[in-house]
Amino acid sequence: MSMNYLGLHSLRNRGFRQLIRSYFMSGDRVPDVMVLNSRLHDGCYWTSVRIYAQAADFAAQFWSGVMDKVRARGHAVPRVFYRTQMPQIGWYRCREKPRDSLHGIER
């Protein structure tokens, strides 16, 4: 776990990508399950939907490549669970102008 709170942007780091690949490419087995977690860091880091979409495409290509290599080695790909969560208090931690997350009203 990186604990860097960069979300999708973590995959821009070559060393981090290599670390992830090592879990799937070393030894004679691969993880059975993986959990992808999108939380506040993905909602706060990106400045536009367009840039976020580019990062999501990059991540999808990365994971597709990893899973293709897993299959090529004769292994079953892990089951993937995607979890997303945006705590209501999140707006107060990541925006200069806090908003009421229930009503979308600037305070």
C-alpha positions in Angstrom: 0.0 0.0 0.0 1.5 3.3 -1.1 -0.3 5.6 1.4 0.6 8.5 -0.9 -3.0 9.6 -1.4 -2.5 10.2 -5.2 -5.0 7.7 -6.4 -4.8 7.1 -10.1 -1.8 9.5 -10.3 0.3 6.9 -8.5 0.5 4.9 -11.7 2.5 7.7 -13.3 5.4 6.7 -11.1 7.5 4.0 -12.9 8.8 2.5 -9.6 5.2 2.1 -8.3 4.1 0.4 -11.5 7.1 -2.0 -11.3 6.2 -2.7 -7.7 2.6 -3.6 -8.7 3.8 -5.7 -11.6 6.1 -7.6 -9.2 3.0 -8.9 -7.3 1.7 -10.5 -10.5 4.9 -11.5 -12.4 7.2 -13.0 -9.8 7.0 -16.6 -8.6 4.5 -19.3 -9.7 1.3 -17.7 -8.5 -0.7 -14.5 -8.6 -3.2 -12.9 -6.2 -6.7 -14.5 -6.2 -8.4 -11.2 -5.6 -7.6 -7.5 -5.9 -9.5 -4.5 -4.6 -9.3 -1.2 -6.5 -10.3 1.6 -4.2 -11.3 5.1 -5.3 -11.8 7.6 -2.6 -11.3 11.2 -1.7 -7.8 11.4 -3.2 -9.2 10.8 -6.7 -11.9 13.5 -6.2 -9.5 16.1 -5.0 -6.4 15.6 -7.0 -7.7 16.1 -10.5 -8.5 19.6 -11.8 -10.8 18.6 -14.6 -12.9 15.7 -15.7 -10.9 15.5 -19.0 -7.6 15.1 -17.2 -9.2 12.5 -14.8 -10.6 10.6 -17.8 -7.1 10.5 -19.3 -5.7 9.1 -16.0 -8.5 6.5 -15.9 -7.6 5.4 -19.5 -4.0 5.2 -18.6 -4.9 3.0 -15.5 -7.2 0.8 -17.6 -4.4 0.2 -20.2 -1.9 -0.5 -17.4 -4.2 -3.1 -15.7 -5.1 -4.6 -19.0 -1.4 -5.1 -19.8 -0.8 -6.7 -16.4 -3.7 -9.1 -16.8 -2.7 -10.0 -20.3 0.8 -11.0 -19.0 -0.9 -13.0 -16.2 -2.9 -14.9 -18.8 0.2 -15.4 -21.0 1.9 -17.1 -18.1 -1.0 -19.6 -17.9 -2.6 -18.2 -14.7 -6.2 -17.1 -14.0 -6.6 -13.4 -13.5 -7.7 -12.3 -10.1 -11.3 -11.4 -9.3 -11.5 -7.6 -9.2 -13.6 -5.6 -6.8 -14.0 -1.9 -7.3 -14.8 0.2 -4.3 -15.6 3.8 -4.3 -16.5 6.1 -1.4 -16.6 9.8 -0.9 -17.0 10.7 2.8 -19.3 13.8 3.3 -16.6 15.6 5.3 -14.3 15.2 2.2 -15.1 18.6 0.8 -13.9 20.3 3.9 -10.5 18.6 3.5 -9.8 19.2 -0.2 -11.4 22.4 -1.3 -10.6 26.0 -0.6 -14.3 26.9 -0.6 -16.0 24.2 1.4 -19.4 23.0 0.1 -22.2 21.3 1.9 -21.8 17.9 0.3 -25.4 17.0 0.8 -26.8 20.0 -1.0 -23.9 21.3 -3.2 -24.2 24.8 -1.6 -21.1 26.8 -1.2 -20.7 28.2 2.3 
